[in-house]
Amino acid sequence: MSLIGTLGSGVSALRTFMKGLEVIGNNIANVNTTGFKSSSAQYADSFSNILQRSAPSSGSSSNTSSVAVGTGVKLGGIRTNYAQGSLETTGQGTDLGISGEGYFHVKNPVDGTEFASRDGSFRWDDQGNLVTSSGFRVQGLTGSTLATVGDIKLGTPPTGTQLQSVTIDKGGNVVEFYSNGTSATLNQVQLQKFTDPSALVKEGNNLFSGLLAAGPVGAASGSSAFQAGGINAPGSNGLGAIQSGTLELSNVDLTDQFANLITTQRSFQAGSRLITVSDTILSDIVDLKR
């Protein structure tokens, strides 16, 4: 009975547009999430029930057109919008916003797992490490010659002096100022750029995994980490500059989200209406026996 196919199409619409509503709902829920990147659902038609295949013409006959009936809709993919979010001034020196391309590279000190993030709400922990709110350590170049890749960590002040203040400039240089009037740059925050950001996986807590699959620029072959003396300095090689005292806001546009919410909701309603009408017609067919 052909109406069974109609019911299937309606069910596929409900399942698919429900996922679309989930994507929109997640975007709206994260409108104030630091560094959040909005997503959009992409739809594709399902396979077709081919009743007749096309055929080329021959010397004695014309070509034959194909005849096919669609079987519904499916989720073609979920695309993330990696556009820059606006920067908000916080006045906190360890809050770092990226003006342009690039991601912070952070590492879980427990298991060594590496992540990318646009959330620069960092702090100095009790061991002097620059860490995320979850305690993951920010990666960069360290040492007096900035030649070692590792955790960004405050140095030891010269004998008889104390650390007075720390600043981070647009190039990611961490400058330490001491009580004797001297200063030292022992760390540089590095940024990571990817050839295919769509391969990044949202892991929650404003973190992305899948770094190796995304093609990290400036990393050694088979590694997701950047190299010393590479091309990962902020403000160079297409990377954005670091703005200390700012945080990147979510790039969710509520106007677009509510417009998409309306159209997706109507699409869901149309799919449910298709099921209702199909049920009515099936009932009429069953009643023909009476």
N, C-alpha and C positions, 0 to 999 in steps of 0.2 A: 504494500500500500504506500503510495508516494507521499502521503501526509506524514508518515513516520520520518521522512527526510526533513520535512518542515519543522517538526518538533525538535529534531537534532540540531538544526540551524539555530532555533530559538535558544536551546540549552547552551550551545557554544557561545552565543552572544552574552548570555547571563554570566557564564563563567569568565569570559574574557573581559567584559566591561567591569566586572567586580574587581579584577586585578587593576584595571585602570583607575578605579575609584580609590583603591588602596595606595597607589602611587601618588595620586593627588593629595590624599589625606596625609600621607607622610611628609610631603612637601610643606603643606600648611602647618603641620605640627612643628616643623623645624624652621619656621620663619625667623626665629631669633637665635638659632644655633650657630655658634661661631664657626666660620669657615665651611658651612654646609653648602653642598652643591645639589641643586634640584634635579629631578629626573622626569622623564616623560615616557609614557607607554606608546609603543609602536604596534600597529595591528597589521595582520596579513590574512588573506583568504585561506581557508583550509583547502584540502585536496578536492578535486572535482570528480563527480561521477560521470565518466565519459561514456556517452551513449553511442557516439560514432566518431571515429578518428578521421582526421583530414587525410587526403590523398592527392598527389599531384596529377595533373592532366596527362592523358596519353594521346596517341595519335587519333583515336576514334572517340574520345570522351573528354569532358571538361573536368577540372579539378573538383574535389569533394570537400565541402566545409565540415568542420568538426561540430559536434553537438555534445554539450556537457552541461551538467547541472551542479552548481556549487553546493557544498555541504556545510557552510558556515564560516565562522571567523576564528582566528586564534591569535595569541599574543606573539607578535613578531620579534619583540625585544624591548628592553627598557634602556633608554639612552640618557646618559648623565650630561648635564650642562655644566661645563667646567669654566664658564666665564667668571671674570673677576668680580668679587663682591666689594662693596664700598668699605673703606677703612674708617673705623670709629676711634677717636682719641680716648685713651683711658688714663694717661698720665703715669702708668706703671711702667718702669724702665724695662722689666723683663717681658712685657707684652710685645710681641713682634708680629707685625703685619707685613705681608709680601705685596709689594706694588708691582704687579706683572706676573710673569711665568715662574713656575718652580714650586717645589714642595720641601718642607722640612723633613729631614731624615732622622727618625727616632728609633731607639732600640730598647727592647725589654731586657733589663739587666739580669733577670732570672733565667730565661731560656735562650736569650740572644736573638729572638725574633725581631725582624726589622719591619718598620712601617713608614709610610709617607703620610704627611698631614699638612693641611693649610691652617690648622688651629695653632696659633702662636702664643697661647696663654700659658707661659712658662713661669718657673720660679727657681730660685736657688735652694737646694735641699740642705740638710744638716751636714752633708759631706762635701758641699761646695759644687755639686753637679747641677747643671741646668737641665731641668726635667719638666715633663708634662704634668697635668693634674693627676694622672695615673701613676706617676713615678717613672715613666719611660725617659731614657736619657737622650738628649739632643746630640746629634753627631756633627762633627766638623773636623777642622785641622787643629792640632794642639802642639805644644812645645815652643821653645824660644824661637825656632826657625819655621814654625807652622808646617812641619814636614811629616807629621804623623796623623793618621786618621783614627779618631777615637771619640770618647765622651768629652763634651765641653765641660771643663772643670776649672774652678778658680785655682790660681797658683799660690805658692807660699810667699808671703811678703818678705822683703829683705829683713835681715836681722835688725831688731830694734825699732821696727816700724809696724804700722797697722794699716790694714786695708780701709780706705776711706769711702770709696765709691767705685761703681762699675758702670760703664756705658757700652752700648752696642751700636756701632754706626751703620750707615747704609750698605757698606760692603761686608757686613757681618763680623767685623773685627771687634773682639771683646777687649776693651781697654780698662785695665785696673789702675786706680790712682791710690797712692800710698801717702801716709802722714808726713813723710819727709820731703814731699813735693815731687817725687819721681812717679813714673808710670811705666807700664809694661803691657804689651799685647801678646798674650800667650795662647789665645784661642781665636778661631774664626769660624762662625756658623756657616755651613755650606748648604746649598740648595740643590735639589734633584729635579731634573727635567726628564720627561718620558716621551718617546716617539709615538706611543699609542696609549693615551690616558684611559681610553675606554676599557682597557684590560685590567685596570685597577679594581679591586674589590672592596666595597664598603664593609668594614668590620665592626662598626659602632665606635663610640667614644671619639668620633672625628678622625678615625684612623683608616688608612687604605693598605691592603695587602696586595699580593700579586705583582710585586715590583719587577720581578724578573720577566714576567710575561708582558709587562707594559713597555719593555725596552728602555732601561735606564741609560740616559746619555752620560758619557764620561766614566762608566763603570767598566771594570775588567771583565773579560769574557767569562760568562757563566756566573757572574756575581751581580748582586743588586746594589752593592756599596760603591760609592765614588772612590777615586784614587787620589793620593797626595799629589799635588802639583798638576791636578787635572783642570777641568773647565767648569767647575761648580761654584766658583766665587759669585756671590750676589752682585747684580749689576753688570755682569759680563756674559758674553756668549748667549745673549737672548734671555738670560735670567732676570727676574725682577729685583728691585732693590728692597732692602729691609727697612721698614719704618718702625723704629723703637717707640714704645708708648702708644701703639695702636693695635687694634685687632680687626681682622677681616670679618664682616658680617655675612650672613646667609645671602645667597644670590636669588632667593625665592621672590618672584614677583606675584604678589597676592592678586593683582588684577587679572593676570593671565590664568592663575590657578582657579579662581572662581569662575572665569569664563569656561575653562576646560571642565570644571566640575559640572556646570550646567549641561554642556553638550554630552558629556559621558553619562550623566544621569538620564538624559532623554534617550540616549542610545540603549541603556539598560531597560528603560520602560518599554521601548519599542520591541526589544527582544522578548520581554515578558508578555507583551500584547500578542506577539506572534504565537506563543505557546497557547494562550487563551483561545485565540481564534481557531487554531488547529484542533484544540480539544473540542470546541463547539462543532466543527465540521465532522470530526470523527464520530461524535455523538449522533449527528444527523444521519451519517452512513449506517451506523448500527441500528438506528430506528427504522431504516427502510424496510426491514423484515416485518414490521408490525402492520 
